[in-house]
Amino acid sequence: GMVPAEHPLAFPPASAAERLRASQKDQFHRDELFLQAQQALGALAGPQWVQRYLPELRAASCLAYGGLSAAHGAQTPGEEYCDVTCVDGRTGLL
């Protein structure tokens, strides 16, 4: 059943500022991963190949970034930076 919001183990909701900072930090890291992938693949396959597959490379970078955190049930770097974590919205519990 649903655990009341006043449950002693329930986490308080993150503020809008915390969610924004976490999102910005994650965007920074996603962009950095994308840039590094561009540079590595550019050195291996050439810049024309990278330009041809830029949208796919961006999507793969985003999937890799989110997947690495989600696969282990871990916080993203942005969530960790802001000390927030995803919880069950109905209960406030992990």
Secondary structure as GFF3:
##gff-version 3
##sequence-region A 1 94
A	DSSP	alpha_helix	16	45	.	.	.	ID=ss1
A	DSSP	alpha_helix	47	52	.	.	.	ID=ss2
A	DSSP	alpha_helix	54	71	.	.	.	ID=ss3
A	DSSP	alpha_helix	77	82	.	.	.	ID=ss4
###
